[in-house]
Amino acid sequence: MKRPVCWSVLAGALVVLTVLLLAETVVVKIQSTNLRKEPKFYSQTIAALTAGNSLEKLSSQDGWFQVRTSAGVVGWIHSSAVETKKFNLLAVDKSMKTQASAGEVALAAKGFNKQVEENYKAKHGEANFAAVDRMLQLKISPSDVEAFLREGKLGEFGGGK
């Protein structure tokens, strides 16, 4: 009686391990984005995401990924906002890093870090950084995006995808 239970537990553990190994993780690579209810840019926002957030990829559809957050929220994010998480691999001698971590990729995707930005500002004092800061603060509602697409007959409103 004990043998079948042992094999059942072992088989169950093997299934769980396989699922975990095959689960694909994606990482948000842009400063901020939204998790949406449907795979559309104007769909209702169900969660705000920031660079470096890890998400479990569940499926894909027309350039969108259905994902689950660490809090268990399931929604859609456009594939252009995420990157497949890479594992940190070490060389044989265990001292040389051969792959960037997902966090490093997310930081690089953000653009300037504080030091690089200060150096750039010092060399390009004529640039209007206040305008860039204002642009980053712009928020466009999903209904405005939908109206823009409809009026311009773009995407699904123009016969395309």
Buried (B, 14 or more C-beta within 10 A) or exposed (E): EEEEEEEEEEEEEEEEEEEEEEEEBBBBBBEEBBBBBBBBBBBEBBBEBEBBBBBBBBEBEEEBBBBBBEEEEBBBBBBEBBBEBBEEEEEEEEEEEEEEBBBBBBBEBEEEEEEEEEEEEEEEEEEEEEEEEEEEEEEEEBEEBBEBBBEEEEBEBEEEE
